Amino acid sequence: MHALRAAAVAVLSTVVLAGCGPSDPGGGDDAPPKASTEPGASASASADPSSGPSTSPGTSPGTGAGATADPSTSPTAGRVPAPGETLVRVTRTGGFAGQTHTLVVKGDGSWSRLDAKARPTGTGKLSAAELAGLRTALREADFARLPRIATGGPTIYDGFFYAFVHDGHEVAGDQGSLPEALTKVLDALPPFTGGGTP
């Protein structure tokens, strides 16, 4: 009888000890962390509440895939516009007669002239050399780093006010305040009046 009881105790001890062993090959007794039901949270983030928001290598918090590192840099900088896309748009207002004219130059060098009501008043096309010269002037002007409004130059009575739009940037200024880089852009444009196909 004692031998039977000792055998039963030995079997029971073996079962109990087996139940106390490690629950996984890694030796940990804790249950694996449950996935968080919160969108965007990872299992490791929910397992360790002291860890901060996870970021990809080389990125900082708040910098997503669509964000640019330098806000002064245009996402399209250096990209050549397609033939039908606008390369540059310049509006000139003022002068002795106080008129408004706009020039729109496309990526293929074709241009159109518009009046104050955006009605076409002429069209044309730059030669390959003229288009290359305009592209060079635009690139050297570095629109991303120009002030939004150019100021500080001498007042030119009955002068013009220019507004430029290029590569997602808008800059403007009075004739006497324009930096030399924008004056070069103006020199590379077709005329604001006359010429061209009406």
Secondary structure, DSSP 8 states (H G I E B T S, - for coil): -HHHHHHHHHHHHHHHHHHTS-SSTT---S------SSTT--HHHHH-TTS-----TT--TT--TT--S-TTS-TTTT----TTSEEEEEEEEETTTTEEEEEEEETTSEEEEE-TTS-EEEEEE--HHHHHHHHHHHHHH-GGGS-SEE--S---TT-EEEEEEETTEEEEEEGGG--HHHHHHHHHS--SSS-SB-
